[in-house]
Each structure stands twice: as C-alpha cells, then as structure tokens.
Amino acid sequence: MNVKASNLRAAMKQGVVMCPGAWNGLVGAAVANTGFQACYISGGATANASGYPDIGLITLTEMCRTIKEVSHASKLPVIVDADTGYGEIDCLARTIVEYERNGAAGMHIEDQEFPKRCGHLDGKTLISQLAMEQKIKTASENKVSEDFVLIARTDARGVDGLDAAITRGNAYRDAGADMVFPEGLRNEEEFAEFSENCPGLLLANMTEFGKTPHITAKQFGGMGYNLVIYP
C-alpha cells in the first residue's frame, strides 16, 4: 500500500489540491511547513536547477534521487514529472516502479516525441495516439500500488487543437490512466470544455509563464479539476 498516494486520493475527494513545485528537499520542506497537502517535482525545474534545458535530458537516476529527497523532507504526497518515460515501453515499466519505490504518490507521462519541449512552447511533435495508449497500458500494469496516481498528459492542444486533446484524453483514460492532464490550454473556457468532455480525475498546470492565464485553484476546482500544479 502506498500511504501517501492513498492520502492524496483522500485529499482530492475533499476538494482541489494545490501542488507547489519542489526541486529539492529544502523546497519540499518549505512547501510542507507552509501548510500545503502535496507538492510537485517538475522535470523542467529539476533539469534547470541542474543546469540542463527542459528537453528530457535529466536521467531517471537523477529524478529518483530528487523524489527521495523531496518525499523524505516534506513527508507529503509528491506528484512527479516523468517526461516521455525515459525511453521505450520497457524503460517506462521500470520508471513507474522506481518512482514509486523512491516515494512518489503519482507521476505523469506525456505524448511528445523525444527530445520533448516545454508544454507551453510552440514546435512540439506528438507520438501517435496508439503509441501513447500502449505506454499508459504498460505503466498501469506495472504500478506497485493501486493507489499510485498514473497521470496521462497530452500536448495535443498546441499541435492539433482542443478537440484532438479531448479525444486523446478520453483514449488515455480508457487505456488505464487514473487522471488526465491537458497541457497548454489557453483560457477558462477551454479548461471547462475539456472537463465537460473528458470526465474523471483531472490535473491543471498553473505555470508561472506560458499559454495559460492566471486562474485560481478555486476556479479550477469549480470546473472539475482535482489537482493544480505550480511548477
């Protein structure tokens, strides 16, 4: 049993959960001391803090070390970015096991080709919907705990439009994702439309820059979103 994942799921049943970004143990402890219920480890923030660009160069080993430090220091449920899964299907199977063993309560994987780009930049390229479904199925089958939150991120809004993002979101949920993360939406209307047409657990990214204007956690909760990350 993953106690932190269970606690996260229980918290989401009470209302929207805010997840500030923590790229090391010290920041994780500060998040906990401020009173938040969960925190988030961004691949981009972790890479940038290590001197890398956000194109997927951070390694599984480096991310697992960060997960362990943040989880230990904060004692909070930690949601973690897994970028494109650190390789093909077999690599993804190892990733979800290692993330959970090192203290993660959940993780998200995305449907971009490697090298990936920040979700709020233009010029992204997607893998096929079928290939992403296979990744999600593999990750789901290799969860250590049923409570671990497997999150499927789609970057389709910025490539093929909102309808394509909704189609992919529903397909990813059917493939085994516990939660769907639509990246790069442009306004409240798009978030509301996505929620209405892709029912189930949802994550919103309130990044400090990019395509999405400032929307409060209360507003996201009212639109049906369960987690809001602040990378």
Secondary structure as GFF3:
##gff-version 3
##sequence-region A 1 231
A	DSSP	alpha_helix	3	14	.	.	.	ID=ss1
A	DSSP	beta_strand	17	20	.	.	.	ID=ss2
A	DSSP	alpha_helix	25	34	.	.	.	ID=ss3
A	DSSP	beta_strand	39	41	.	.	.	ID=ss4
A	DSSP	alpha_helix	43	49	.	.	.	ID=ss5
A	DSSP	alpha_helix	60	74	.	.	.	ID=ss6
A	DSSP	beta_strand	78	81	.	.	.	ID=ss7
A	DSSP	alpha_helix	89	101	.	.	.	ID=ss8
A	DSSP	beta_strand	106	110	.	.	.	ID=ss9
A	DSSP	alpha_helix	129	141	.	.	.	ID=ss10
A	DSSP	beta_strand	149	154	.	.	.	ID=ss11
A	DSSP	alpha_helix	157	160	.	.	.	ID=ss12
A	DSSP	alpha_helix	162	175	.	.	.	ID=ss13
A	DSSP	beta_strand	179	182	.	.	.	ID=ss14
A	DSSP	alpha_helix	188	197	.	.	.	ID=ss15
A	DSSP	beta_strand	201	205	.	.	.	ID=ss16
A	DSSP	alpha_helix	217	222	.	.	.	ID=ss17
A	DSSP	beta_strand	227	230	.	.	.	ID=ss18
###
